[in-house]
Amino acid sequence: MKFKKGDTVKVLLGKDKGKTGKIEKLLPKKGRVVVSGVNVYKKHVKRQSEQQPGGIVELNRPLPISSVVLVCSKCSQPTRVGWSVNNKEKQRICKKCKGLI
């Protein structure tokens, strides 16, 4: 995958278009990512016990991978991901500034 946990991404589509955040979780089989502070929904939870009270909980729902783009840490611009092989090691590079990600 071109994305990894902890990468900074920018949302291209949907209600949170233009927002940026870090990837919390990857779901490669479903083709989705969970980004912190983006695509937040509220869920009403019933009380389970005295230790677990009910209430309204905010959840980060997953976004499709196609609706986010990686933000380069060096040039701070949204960019595509390229690959380079150095010393039998495959590394991700920024397509705009050619720096390592």
N, C-alpha and C positions, 0 to 999 in steps of 0.2 A: 504494500500500500504506500501511497505517497504521503499520507498523514501519519503522525505518531501522537501518542498521548503527551500533552504539554505544549503542542504547537499552538501558535496564535493564528486564528483564522478570522476572515471577514465574511459576513453573510451577504449573499448576492440576491436572494429571492425571499419573498414572504413578508410577514408582518414585522419582522425584525431586520429588514433590509438596511445595510450600512453599519450594523453593530459589529463589534469585534469581541472576541473572548478566547479563552484557552480551552483546548479539547480535554474533557474529563474522561471520556470513555469512547472506544471504537467498537462498532458492531459490524465487522466486515462481511458476515454472511447475509445480513440484511441491507448492507450498503448505506449505513447511517452512522452519524457521529452525535455525541452529546456535548454541547458547548455550554460552559458556565455563564449564567446570566442571560442566555438567549433562549427563546422559545419556552418561556416560563408559563405554566398553567397552574391553576388552583384546584385542589381536590378536597372535597369534604370528607373527613374521616370520622367514623363512629368510634366512640370510646370502647376500648377493648378490656381494660381493667383500671384499677385506681392508679397504677404506675404509668399507664399509657392513656393519657386523656385524649378526647376527641378534639376536633377543631378543623380549621382550614389550613392545609399544608401546600406549600409551593413546590412544584416539581419541574425539573428541566426535562423536556421531552426531546427525543432524538430528531435530528434533521437529516435530510438526504445529503450524501457526500457531494452530489453534483451542485448543490446550492451554496457551498462554501468554497472559499479560495484561501490558500496559504498566504500569510503576510511574512515577508522576509525580515529577519531580525537585523540585517545590516542596513538595507536601504529603506526599510519600513514601508514598502509598497506591496500591494497584492500582486502575486506572481504565480507563474506555473512552475512545476518542479521538473528539473532535469537530473540526469545521472552522470556521474563520472567514476571511472575505475582507477584507483591509485594503489599500487602495491597489493594487488589482489583483494582490494577492499572497495565495495561499492558505496558511494556517498551521494547524498542529495545536494543539488546546487540550485541557486536562484537563476532563472532564465533572464532576468533583467540585469543584475549586477555581477553575475557569474561567481558569487561568493558561496561558501559552504553554509548549509542550513544546519 
